Amino acid sequence: LIGPPGTMWNFDGTFDGTPVFLGCSDVDAHVPAARVHESAEVLRRMGAEVTERIYPGMGHLVNEDEIEFARELMSSVAGTPIDFRGDSQLPWSPPLPPAVPEVR
């Protein structure tokens, strides 16, 4: 959730069991882990099924674990496997550009 420290999060409505994934580093300079924990609690109060993962020492990045979890989550919601490289089995999925090769 976005806002200055001390913001009170009181929203109407419900997520009614909608799955939500929050991934972040414990040392992310842009997204403090405390805000991730706070956001997770707000979303849980609103009925979301929250998975929260804090990765030690990662910084402001996206890692393979997050990508794999998101892929599995989207596949379970869609009811069919999702391939982020454009080979989705969903008939309405537009083709995506090729995946960027991992730099090591």
OpenMM code with the backbone's topology and positions (N, CA, C; nanometers):
from openmm import Vec3, app, unit

residues = "LEU ILE GLY PRO PRO GLY THR MET TRP ASN PHE ASP GLY THR PHE ASP GLY THR PRO VAL PHE LEU GLY CYS SER ASP VAL ASP ALA HIS VAL PRO ALA ALA ARG VAL HIS GLU SER ALA GLU VAL LEU ARG ARG MET GLY ALA GLU VAL THR GLU ARG ILE TYR PRO GLY MET GLY HIS LEU VAL ASN GLU ASP GLU ILE GLU PHE ALA ARG GLU LEU MET SER SER VAL ALA GLY THR PRO ILE ASP PHE ARG GLY ASP SER GLN LEU PRO TRP SER PRO PRO LEU PRO PRO ALA VAL PRO GLU VAL ARG".split()
positions = [
    Vec3(0.0848, -0.1173, 0.0000),
    Vec3(0.0000, 0.0000, 0.0000),
    Vec3(0.0891, 0.1233, 0.0000),
    Vec3(0.0434, 0.2267, -0.0650),
    Vec3(0.1211, 0.3482, -0.0803),
    Vec3(0.0658, 0.4562, 0.0117),
    Vec3(0.1551, 0.5271, 0.0779),
    Vec3(0.1161, 0.6381, 0.1638),
    Vec3(0.2238, 0.6655, 0.2655),
    Vec3(0.2168, 0.7804, 0.3286),
    Vec3(0.3189, 0.8145, 0.4280),
    Vec3(0.3082, 0.7250, 0.5513),
    Vec3(0.4178, 0.7118, 0.6264),
    Vec3(0.4118, 0.6339, 0.7514),
    Vec3(0.2987, 0.6864, 0.8404),
    Vec3(0.2321, 0.5942, 0.9053),
    Vec3(0.1229, 0.6300, 0.9942),
    Vec3(-0.0137, 0.6345, 0.9272),
    Vec3(-0.0192, 0.6115, 0.7973),
    Vec3(-0.1474, 0.6111, 0.7272),
    Vec3(-0.2356, 0.4992, 0.7813),
    Vec3(-0.3611, 0.5295, 0.8065),
    Vec3(-0.4568, 0.4287, 0.8515),
    Vec3(-0.5257, 0.3698, 0.7291),
    Vec3(-0.5242, 0.2389, 0.7178),
    Vec3(-0.5795, 0.1712, 0.6015),
    Vec3(-0.7140, 0.1094, 0.6403),
    Vec3(-0.8220, 0.1793, 0.6097),
    Vec3(-0.9568, 0.1316, 0.6391),
    Vec3(-1.0386, 0.1381, 0.5109),
    Vec3(-1.0382, 0.0288, 0.4370),
    Vec3(-1.1078, 0.0244, 0.3096),
    Vec3(-1.2381, -0.0535, 0.3220),
    Vec3(-1.3381, -0.0129, 0.2473),
    Vec3(-1.4607, -0.0909, 0.2348),
    Vec3(-1.4365, -0.1988, 0.1301),
    Vec3(-1.5140, -0.3025, 0.1346),
    Vec3(-1.5045, -0.4066, 0.0334),
    Vec3(-1.4308, -0.5292, 0.0845),
    Vec3(-1.4250, -0.6301, -0.0015),
    Vec3(-1.3616, -0.7552, 0.0358),
    Vec3(-1.2925, -0.8167, -0.0849),
    Vec3(-1.1866, -0.8888, -0.0575),
    Vec3(-1.1196, -0.9641, -0.1625),
    Vec3(-1.1786, -1.1048, -0.1750),
    Vec3(-1.2597, -1.1447, -0.0770),
    Vec3(-1.3345, -1.2701, -0.0837),
    Vec3(-1.2471, -1.3894, -0.1244),
    Vec3(-1.1318, -1.4033, -0.0576),
    Vec3(-1.0454, -1.5175, -0.0825),
    Vec3(-0.9524, -1.5043, -0.2015),
    Vec3(-0.9462, -1.3872, -0.2630),
    Vec3(-0.8566, -1.3667, -0.3774),
    Vec3(-0.7116, -1.3869, -0.3336),
    Vec3(-0.6352, -1.4680, -0.4076),
    Vec3(-0.4949, -1.4866, -0.3715),
    Vec3(-0.4127, -1.3626, -0.4048),
    Vec3(-0.3231, -1.3264, -0.3126),
    Vec3(-0.2346, -1.2109, -0.3288),
    Vec3(-0.0942, -1.2547, -0.2912),
    Vec3(0.0032, -1.2175, -0.3730),
    Vec3(0.1438, -1.2470, -0.3424),
    Vec3(0.2173, -1.1157, -0.3208),
    Vec3(0.2890, -1.1068, -0.2084),
    Vec3(0.3743, -0.9924, -0.1788),
    Vec3(0.5150, -1.0447, -0.1563),
    Vec3(0.6065, -1.0063, -0.2425),
    Vec3(0.7463, -1.0447, -0.2285),
    Vec3(0.8319, -0.9202, -0.2204),
    Vec3(0.9308, -0.9234, -0.1322),
    Vec3(1.0143, -0.8056, -0.1106),
    Vec3(1.1422, -0.8490, -0.0398),
    Vec3(1.2414, -0.7630, -0.0434),
    Vec3(1.3652, -0.7874, 0.0303),
    Vec3(1.3599, -0.7190, 0.1658),
    Vec3(1.4375, -0.7702, 0.2569),
    Vec3(1.4485, -0.7051, 0.3871),
    Vec3(1.5315, -0.5772, 0.3790),
    Vec3(1.6005, -0.5559, 0.2671),
    Vec3(1.6841, -0.4358, 0.2508),
    Vec3(1.6451, -0.3565, 0.1262),
    Vec3(1.5208, -0.3651, 0.0833),
    Vec3(1.4735, -0.2918, -0.0341),
    Vec3(1.4663, -0.1427, 0.0006),
    Vec3(1.5392, -0.0603, -0.0736),
    Vec3(1.5422, 0.0836, -0.0462),
    Vec3(1.4134, 0.1543, -0.0870),
    Vec3(1.3298, 0.0908, -0.1692),
    Vec3(1.2073, 0.1542, -0.2181),
    Vec3(1.0812, 0.1021, -0.1506),
    Vec3(1.0854, -0.0236, -0.1041),
    Vec3(0.9691, -0.0852, -0.0409),
    Vec3(1.0145, -0.1452, 0.0928),
    Vec3(0.9929, -0.0728, 0.2018),
    Vec3(1.0358, -0.1253, 0.3316),
    Vec3(0.9590, -0.2529, 0.3683),
    Vec3(1.0301, -0.3489, 0.4265),
    Vec3(0.9659, -0.4742, 0.4673),
    Vec3(0.8500, -0.4485, 0.5630),
    Vec3(0.8632, -0.3479, 0.6473),
    Vec3(0.7541, -0.3153, 0.7411),
    Vec3(0.6269, -0.2788, 0.6655),
    Vec3(0.6392, -0.2114, 0.5506),
    Vec3(0.5215, -0.1754, 0.4721),
    Vec3(0.4603, -0.2993, 0.4078),
    Vec3(0.5446, -0.3944, 0.3698),
    Vec3(0.4933, -0.5200, 0.3134),
    Vec3(0.4119, -0.5931, 0.4199),
    Vec3(0.4657, -0.6019, 0.5425),
    Vec3(0.3927, -0.6680, 0.6519),
    Vec3(0.2599, -0.5961, 0.6783),
    Vec3(0.2647, -0.4637, 0.6813),
    Vec3(0.1443, -0.3844, 0.7059),
    Vec3(0.0420, -0.4058, 0.5939),
    Vec3(0.0884, -0.4050, 0.4699),
    Vec3(-0.0017, -0.4271, 0.3559),
    Vec3(-0.0644, -0.5652, 0.3621),
    Vec3(0.0153, -0.6651, 0.3976),
    Vec3(-0.0356, -0.8019, 0.4083),
    Vec3(-0.1480, -0.8098, 0.5107),
    Vec3(-0.1295, -0.7441, 0.6245),
    Vec3(-0.2335, -0.7475, 0.7284),
    Vec3(-0.3617, -0.6795, 0.6817),
    Vec3(-0.3491, -0.5663, 0.6129),
    Vec3(-0.4677, -0.4970, 0.5619),
    Vec3(-0.5412, -0.5867, 0.4626),
    Vec3(-0.4676, -0.6465, 0.3711),
    Vec3(-0.5299, -0.7328, 0.2706),
    Vec3(-0.5939, -0.8557, 0.3344),
    Vec3(-0.5295, -0.9117, 0.4362),
    Vec3(-0.5907, -1.0260, 0.5079),
    Vec3(-0.7208, -0.9842, 0.5757),
    Vec3(-0.7209, -0.8669, 0.6398),
    Vec3(-0.8441, -0.8178, 0.7045),
    Vec3(-0.9561, -0.8026, 0.6024),
    Vec3(-0.9186, -0.7757, 0.4782),
    Vec3(-1.0185, -0.7584, 0.3721),
    Vec3(-1.0524, -0.8901, 0.3034),
    Vec3(-1.0005, -1.0008, 0.3553),
    Vec3(-1.0393, -1.1320, 0.3050),
    Vec3(-0.9501, -1.1917, 0.1983),
    Vec3(-0.8345, -1.1326, 0.1728),
    Vec3(-0.7424, -1.1891, 0.0733),
    Vec3(-0.6654, -1.3064, 0.1338),
    Vec3(-0.6291, -1.4002, 0.0489),
    Vec3(-0.5414, -1.5119, 0.0874),
    Vec3(-0.3989, -1.4685, 0.0528),
    Vec3(-0.3287, -1.4123, 0.1507),
    Vec3(-0.2000, -1.3476, 0.1268),
    Vec3(-0.0841, -1.4442, 0.1504),
    Vec3(0.0052, -1.4488, 0.0528),
    Vec3(0.1350, -1.5143, 0.0680),
    Vec3(0.2380, -1.4024, 0.0693),
    Vec3(0.3131, -1.3969, 0.1777),
    Vec3(0.4120, -1.2913, 0.1960),
    Vec3(0.5494, -1.3560, 0.2085),
    Vec3(0.6445, -1.3109, 0.1250),
    Vec3(0.7807, -1.3646, 0.1305),
    Vec3(0.8798, -1.2494, 0.1348),
    Vec3(0.9630, -1.2506, 0.2368),
    Vec3(1.0689, -1.1510, 0.2514),
    Vec3(1.2014, -1.2224, 0.2250),
    Vec3(1.2756, -1.1716, 0.1273),
    Vec3(1.4008, -1.2342, 0.0847),
    Vec3(1.5192, -1.1574, 0.1436),
    Vec3(1.6068, -1.2261, 0.2169),
    Vec3(1.7195, -1.1577, 0.2809),
    Vec3(1.8231, -1.1065, 0.1800),
    Vec3(1.8611, -0.9796, 0.1977),
    Vec3(1.9709, -0.9219, 0.1230),
    Vec3(1.9509, -0.9042, -0.0262),
    Vec3(1.8298, -0.9115, -0.0772),
    Vec3(1.8070, -0.9118, -0.2211),
    Vec3(1.8069, -0.7713, -0.2824),
    Vec3(1.7658, -0.6697, -0.2107),
    Vec3(1.7527, -0.5372, -0.2705),
    Vec3(1.6215, -0.5248, -0.3465),
    Vec3(1.6150, -0.4280, -0.4373),
    Vec3(1.4923, -0.3983, -0.5120),
    Vec3(1.4951, -0.4739, -0.6451),
    Vec3(1.4724, -0.6028, -0.6384),
    Vec3(1.4782, -0.6910, -0.7548),
    Vec3(1.3591, -0.7857, -0.7552),
    Vec3(1.3450, -0.8596, -0.8630),
    Vec3(1.2507, -0.9714, -0.8713),
    Vec3(1.3346, -1.0962, -0.8912),
    Vec3(1.3065, -1.2013, -0.8133),
    Vec3(1.3872, -1.3229, -0.8246),
    Vec3(1.3067, -1.4380, -0.8858),
    Vec3(1.3752, -1.5463, -0.9148),
    Vec3(1.3122, -1.6629, -0.9790),
    Vec3(1.2010, -1.7228, -0.8928),
    Vec3(1.2187, -1.7232, -0.7602),
    Vec3(1.1156, -1.7769, -0.6722),
    Vec3(0.9858, -1.6977, -0.6869),
    Vec3(0.9967, -1.5658, -0.6936),
    Vec3(0.8781, -1.4825, -0.7104),
    Vec3(0.8106, -1.5087, -0.8455),
    Vec3(0.8902, -1.5210, -0.9494),
    Vec3(0.8345, -1.5476, -1.0821),
    Vec3(0.7635, -1.6824, -1.0851),
    Vec3(0.8263, -1.7831, -1.0282),
    Vec3(0.7655, -1.9165, -1.0272),
    Vec3(0.6373, -1.9176, -0.9445),
    Vec3(0.6390, -1.8497, -0.8288),
    Vec3(0.5186, -1.8449, -0.7462),
    Vec3(0.4064, -1.7741, -0.8212),
    Vec3(0.4383, -1.6620, -0.8866),
    Vec3(0.3364, -1.5881, -0.9626),
    Vec3(0.2810, -1.6735, -1.0764),
    Vec3(0.3677, -1.7461, -1.1440),
    Vec3(0.3242, -1.8340, -1.2533),
    Vec3(0.2272, -1.9398, -1.1999),
    Vec3(0.2628, -2.0035, -1.0885),
    Vec3(0.1759, -2.1069, -1.0307),
    Vec3(0.0441, -2.0472, -0.9825),
    Vec3(0.0509, -1.9298, -0.9222),
    Vec3(-0.0694, -1.8640, -0.8731),
    Vec3(-0.1632, -1.8299, -0.9883),
    Vec3(-0.1097, -1.7712, -1.0932),
    Vec3(-0.1929, -1.7353, -1.2081),
    Vec3(-0.2486, -1.8589, -1.2780),
    Vec3(-0.1698, -1.9631, -1.2863),
    Vec3(-0.2183, -2.0872, -1.3475),
    Vec3(-0.3324, -2.1465, -1.2662),
    Vec3(-0.3202, -2.1427, -1.1331),
    Vec3(-0.4263, -2.1999, -1.0500),
    Vec3(-0.5544, -2.1184, -1.0619),
    Vec3(-0.5422, -1.9874, -1.0704),
    Vec3(-0.6610, -1.9024, -1.0845),
    Vec3(-0.7236, -1.9203, -1.2228),
    Vec3(-0.6386, -1.9281, -1.3264),
    Vec3(-0.6882, -1.9413, -1.4638),
    Vec3(-0.7380, -2.0826, -1.4937),
    Vec3(-0.6910, -2.1804, -1.4161),
    Vec3(-0.7308, -2.3180, -1.4396),
    Vec3(-0.6556, -2.3836, -1.5537),
    Vec3(-0.5480, -2.3211, -1.5979),
    Vec3(-0.4663, -2.3761, -1.7064),
    Vec3(-0.3241, -2.3243, -1.6897),
    Vec3(-0.2248, -2.3974, -1.7351),
    Vec3(-0.0867, -2.3502, -1.7202),
    Vec3(-0.0626, -2.2175, -1.7927),
    Vec3(0.0142, -2.1324, -1.7298),
    Vec3(0.0510, -2.0035, -1.7866),
    Vec3(0.2013, -2.0059, -1.8143),
    Vec3(0.2381, -1.9687, -1.9343),
    Vec3(0.3793, -1.9563, -1.9705),
    Vec3(0.4015, -1.8099, -2.0050),
    Vec3(0.4818, -1.7409, -1.9254),
    Vec3(0.5022, -1.5975, -1.9448),
    Vec3(0.5813, -1.5652, -2.0708),
    Vec3(0.6228, -1.6636, -2.1443),
    Vec3(0.6968, -1.6384, -2.2675),
    Vec3(0.6037, -1.6354, -2.3887),
    Vec3(0.4728, -1.6342, -2.3645),
    Vec3(0.3772, -1.6203, -2.4736),
    Vec3(0.3152, -1.7504, -2.5194),
    Vec3(0.3466, -1.8625, -2.4541),
    Vec3(0.2914, -1.9916, -2.4949),
    Vec3(0.1752, -2.0341, -2.4068),
    Vec3(0.1041, -1.9389, -2.3508),
    Vec3(-0.0080, -1.9688, -2.2638),
    Vec3(-0.1116, -2.0523, -2.3388),
    Vec3(-0.1808, -2.1351, -2.2649),
    Vec3(-0.2873, -2.2150, -2.3249),
    Vec3(-0.4196, -2.1395, -2.3259),
    Vec3(-0.4187, -2.0147, -2.2805),
    Vec3(-0.5414, -1.9371, -2.2820),
    Vec3(-0.5629, -1.8812, -2.4215),
    Vec3(-0.6797, -1.9021, -2.4802),
    Vec3(-0.7018, -1.8582, -2.6177),
    Vec3(-0.6985, -1.7070, -2.6348),
    Vec3(-0.7234, -1.6310, -2.5292),
    Vec3(-0.7287, -1.4862, -2.5414),
    Vec3(-0.5982, -1.4193, -2.5051),
    Vec3(-0.4941, -1.4948, -2.4777),
    Vec3(-0.3669, -1.4354, -2.4372),
    Vec3(-0.2912, -1.3817, -2.5582),
    Vec3(-0.2567, -1.2532, -2.5550),
    Vec3(-0.1740, -1.2013, -2.6641),
    Vec3(-0.0323, -1.2548, -2.6504),
    Vec3(0.0387, -1.2696, -2.7594),
    Vec3(0.1763, -1.3163, -2.7491),
    Vec3(0.2620, -1.2129, -2.6767),
    Vec3(0.3527, -1.2606, -2.5955),
    Vec3(0.4440, -1.1736, -2.5223),
    Vec3(0.5803, -1.1772, -2.5884),
    Vec3(0.6600, -1.0735, -2.5678),
    Vec3(0.7948, -1.0762, -2.6230),
    Vec3(0.8752, -1.1881, -2.5566),
    Vec3(0.9819, -1.2346, -2.6221),
    Vec3(1.0635, -1.3404, -2.5629),
    Vec3(1.1190, -1.2969, -2.4277),
    Vec3(1.1387, -1.3944, -2.3409),
    Vec3(1.1952, -1.3662, -2.2093),
    Vec3(1.3372, -1.3135, -2.2246),
    Vec3(1.3724, -1.2224, -2.1361),
    Vec3(1.5080, -1.1684, -2.1350),
    Vec3(1.5993, -1.2731, -2.0711),
    Vec3(1.7092, -1.3056, -2.1356),
    Vec3(1.7988, -1.4060, -2.0763),
    Vec3(1.8536, -1.3589, -1.9421),
    Vec3(1.8671, -1.4517, -1.8525),
    Vec3(1.9210, -1.4194, -1.7207),
    Vec3(2.0698, -1.3888, -1.7325),
    Vec3(2.1116, -1.2795, -1.6699),
    Vec3(2.2526, -1.2394, -1.6690),
    Vec3(2.3141, -1.2908, -1.5406),
    Vec3(2.4244, -1.3624, -1.5514),
    Vec3(2.4913, -1.4129, -1.4318),
    Vec3(2.6305, -1.3592, -1.4230),
] * unit.nanometer
topology = app.Topology()
chain = topology.addChain("A")
for resn in residues:
    res = topology.addResidue(resn, chain)
    for name in ("N", "CA", "C"):
        topology.addAtom(name, app.Element.getBySymbol(name[0]), res)
